[in-house]
Amino acid sequence: MRKFFLLAAASAVLPLGIASAQMTEVGAGEGAVNIIAWAGYIERGETDPAFDWVTSFEAETGCMVDVKTAATSDEMVALMNEGNFDLVTASGDASLRLIAGERVQPIDPALIPSWNTVDERLQNAPWHTVDTDGDGTAEHYGVPYQWGPNVLAYNTQVFGDEPPTSWSVVFEEQTLPDGESNVGRVQAYDGPIYVADAALYLMYHNPELGITDPYSLDQTQFQAALDLLRQQRTLIGRYWHDAFIQIDDFTNEGVAASGTWPFQVNILQASGAPIASVVPVEGATGWADTTMMHVNSRNPNCAYMWLEHSLNPKLQGDLAAWFGSNPAVPAACTGNELLGETGCETNGFNNFESIAFWRTPTTACGDERGDVCVPYYEWVTQYIGVIGGR
């Protein structure tokens, strides 16, 4: 099993003194920009020539783009801790850790001409805006990129005319519509943040637990989620973290159902695989990703150029079509040939309020309970134990 990065979660009081001074103007490019990104997030037409938002950027700026694909938020945090990268497309369960660990620097929206085109629901989102200097005004630590839900993917040949409506198909042992058990035929995400998926399921089915936020769990709620995950372990064929390995598992290894990203669903459907997806009755966790800049970026000018480029409506629409996500720039929802006029609606653009976006768990519950919730480092330790059979 890969080594999880055990940086403590952000607390209510974040450390001060980011090492690099915030840039005040964008100068000449350095010739390169190194980015850590989720699979499918930065395409140069190698998988499909229709999806390429790197080549034009390199030609216009002279900044050559190098991408390191990361499979989990923990890997992204670990890579940013090592250095040697300029940008990272961080989800909400990594962004606050990066800010707390002083791995990223504040950005100046005034240096990004397209900033005012960003969805107002994202411009000041709490996973990338934090008051680190104590002046009462939150600083921006990145540029919103894409967002979307973690969907339930399923094999239509297995489910026939009875598509799943609940996450129970991956949490509870049962006979699937093809007459066979789900044991060994379902998957779960190989990342500690998946504890929130179990909590979301319990929030719907076990209201007596009092869960109101799947990322703010006291010890009783957390133990209930772990118990569900231990039960689930007896069903799991593989814990996935590599999108392309999961695609192969759906194609060749008999996977019947799993939580996944729309990216895998799109790739599978494009290849003709009998796969569909749904957001079940319990709702879904999800991700709102922010492009953040390393505190010691070696190519800050090229990095700022990429931040501006990342908000280009065509890039935003093309990426939403490719990944099955939603653009951070609402204007991208119209006039994009690849996304189509109903693409944003299909991808859930209007379901923003119903998604439990990934967020780093802290001891602060955010309610009258005070500081009794389980912090992220315990999620890491305990989830490794679950996967290991403990």
N, C-alpha and C positions, 0 to 999 in steps of 0.2 A: 504494500500500500504506500502511496506517495506520502511524503511528510507534509502535514498541514502546518501552515504558518500560525504561530501562537501569539501574535501580537495582541495585547489586551484591547478590548473594545473601548471606543471613545467614551469618556465619562461626561458628566454634565459640565465640568470645567475642563476646557482643552488647554494644552500647553501653549505658551506664547513664544514669539521670537522666531518666526520662519526665517531660515538662513539667508535666502536670496531676497533682495529688494524687488518689489513689484515693478515690472517694466512700465515705462512711461511713453514709449513709442516703439513702433516696429521698424527695424532697419533692414539692411540687405540680408538675404538668406545666406545661411552657412553652407548650403549644398546638400543637406541631409536632414531627415527627421525619423526618429526611431519610435515606433508605436507598439504598445502591448494592446491586443484587441481580442474580442471574442471571435470565434470562427464565423466567417461569412460577413464580418463587419467592414472589412476594407478590401475591396475587390479590384483587381486590375485586368479582368477579362480572361483570366486563365481557366476558370471553370466554365464560364459562359461569356462569350464575347460581348453580349448585350449588357453585361453588368461590369462596368469599368469606371471608377471615379478616381483612379490614381494617375493614369497616364496623362490626362489633361493637366492635372495639378503639377506634375513633374515638369511638363513642357512649359507651363506658364511661369513657374517660380524657380526652376532649377533645383528644387529641393527633392532629392531622391528618397522615396519612402521605403523603409524597411519595417516589416511587420513580424512581431512575435506573437503567435496565437497562444492564448491561455485558456484552459478548460474550466477553471473555477475562480471565484473571487479570491480565495486564499492564495492561489498561485499568482494572481495579479499583484496582491499585496507583497508577497515574497519577492517577486521580480523587481517591484518598485523599491523595495528595501535594499536590494543589491545595487541599484543604480544602473547607469548605462542606457537609460531610456528617457525619451522626452515627454511622451504622452501615454495615457492609458484610458481605455473606455470602461471606466469603473461603474459597477452596479452599486446600489444603495447599501449593500452589506459589506462593501469595501471602502466606499468613499469617506465615511467618517473616520474609519481606522487610519486611512492615509493622511487625513487632516490632523488627527490627534498625534500621529507618529511623525509629523512634520516631514512627510515624504512628498507633499505637493505644495505648490505656491499659489497664492491668490492671483486671480486674473482680473484684468481691467476690462469690463464690457465696452468701455469707450473706445478700446483699440480693436474692437470687432464690429465692423460696420453693419453686419446683418443681425446684431444682437436683438434689435427690436422686432425681428420677425419670429423670435422664439415663442412658442406657446406660453401664454401667461401663466398657465397652471404649472409650468416647469421653471420659469425664470428665477423664482426665489424658493425653490423646493428645499426642504430642510436637510436633504442628503448631500447638498453641495454648497449651502450657504451657512456660515457659522461666524459668530462674533468672537474671533480669536484674540483681538486686541483690547476687548473690554470697553469699547467706546459706545456701545449701545446699537451699533449698526453692523449687520452681518456682512462679512466679506464673501465674494463669489470665488469658489474654488474649481470652476470648470464651466464647460459649455454643454448643455443638454444635447444628446445625440439621437437616441431612439428609446422607445418603451413598448412594453407589451406584457401579456400574461404567460404563465406556464400552463400549457394546455394538456389535456388528457388525449393522447394519441391512441388509436386502436385499429386493429386489423378488421376490415369490413367483411372479410370472408369468415372470420371467427364469429363476429357479432351479427352478421346478416341484417335482418330488418329489426333488430333489437339493439340499437346503439346504446352504449352506456350513458347513464345520466348522473352517476355518482362516482366519487373517488373510491367507493367501496371495492371496486374491481381490483384495485392494487393494494388495499389495506386489509380486506377480509377474505378468508378462504371461501371459495364458492365455485359452482359449476357455471361455466360460460355458455353462451347460447349454442356453441357447436357441440355441447354435450361433454366437454372435457374440463377438468379442473384447471384453475388458474395457477396452481402450484408450479413454480419454475418457469412460468410464462409471462411474468410481469417484471418490471424494473422500477428502481427508485434512484433518485439523484444522489450521487456520491459527493455530498457536500453538507457540512453541518447546518447550513441555512435551511435544509430540508426538514428540520424539526418543525419549522413553521407550517409546512404542509400538513403534518400530522395534527398540529394545534388547530389549524383552520378546519380540518375534518371534525375534530372534537368540539369545536366551537358550535358547529351545526348540530351534531348528533348527541352531544352530552352537555347541554346548557347548564346543568347543575354545577359544572366546574367553574363557571363564571368567567370564561375566557372572552375578552372583548377585543384583544389585540394579539395576533399570533406571534408577535415579536416581544411582547411584555408578559412573560410567564413567571409566576411565583413558583416555589418549589413543588407544591402540590400539582399545579397545572403542568409543569415541566415533566414531572415523573409520569403523569398520565400520558403525555406525548411519547415519552421514551417507552412506556409499556406497549403502546400501539405500534411503535417502530420495531420493537422486539418481536411482536406478533407478526408484523409484516415480513420480517427477515426470513421466516419459514416459507414465504411465497416467492422470494426474489431469485430470479435467475442470474441477474447481474446488477450491480450498482454502477450506473453509467456516469461518466464525466466527459468523455470524448464524443462530440456530436457525430463524427463520421463512423466511429465504432458502433454507436447506437443505430445509425442508419443501416449498417450491415446486419446488425442483430435483428432488426425488423424484417430485413430482406431475406436473410439466410438462416436465422437461428430460432425462428418460431415464436418471437415475441408477440404476445396478443395485445398488451396494453401497457402504457407507461406515461408518466408525466414527462413532458419534453418541451422544447422550444418550437415555435412555428417554423423555424429554419429547417429542422429535420423533416417536418411534415411536408413542406414545400418541395424539398429535394426528393423525397420519396414519391410524392404524387407526380412530380415531373418525370420520374423514371417509370411510371406506370404501376407502382406498387399499390396494393389494395389498402391504403391507409387514409383515415380521416381523423378529425380531431373535434373536441368539444370542450367548453367550459362547464363543468358539472354544477349541480344544484348548490353545492357547498361554496361555490366561488373558486377563486384561484389566487395563488401568490403571483407575483410578477416582478418585473425589473424596469427601472427607469435609469438609463445609463448616461453618464456624464464623462466627457473627455476632459481629463485633468492633466495638469502640467507638472512634471517632476521639479522639486525644489532646486535641484542642481542641473537643470536641463542644459546640455551642451549646445543645443541648437534652438534657442528660444525664439529667434525671428522666424525660422521655418515652422516652429511649433505654432506660433500665432497665426501664420499664414494658413496652416492646416485647420486651426480652429475656425477661422473665417470660411474656408472652403467647405468645412463639414456642414455648414448651414445652407449651402447652395440648394435651392428647392429641387433641382433635378437629382442631385445626389441623395437628398432626403427621400424623395419619392422612389427612386430606383432601389435604394436600400430597403425601404419598407416593402417593396414588392418582392425583393430577393429573400429577405429574412422572415417576412410575415409579421413585421413589427409595425409600429406607428411612428410617424415622423415627429421630430421636435419642432418642426416648422409647419404649421397648419396649411400654409399656401401650397405645400407639396402634395396635398390631397387632391388637387385639381390639375388637370392638364398634363398628367404624366402618363405616357403611353404604356409603360410597363405595369404601373400600379392600377390604371383604369379609374374610371370615375367613381366606382363603388369600393375601391380597394381599402380605403381607410375605414369605411363602415364595416367591411368584412373583417378587418383586422382588429376591430373593437375600439376604434377611436373614441366612441361615445361612452365607453364603459370605464373610463379613467377612475371614477369614484368608487367602483366596485372591486378594484384590484388591491390586494394587500401587498404593496411594493416592498421588496427586500430592504431590510434596514438592520443595521448592526444592533443586536440586543445589548442592553446595558443594565446595571443594577437599578437604575432609575426607572420605575414603572410608568411614570408620566401621569399618575392618577393618585387618588387618596391613599394608596398602599405605601407610597414612599419608595425607599430604596431597597426593596426586598425581591426584586426580580433577578432572574438568572442571567449572568453576563455571558458574552459570546464565548469566552475561553472555555467555559463549562460546556457549552453546546459542542465545541470542538472535541473535547475530551470524551464526553458521553456518546457522541455519535460514532466516533472511532470504536468505542466499546460495543455499540450496537452492531456495527458491521462485522466486528470481530467475534460476535456471538456472546458478548458479556452483558 
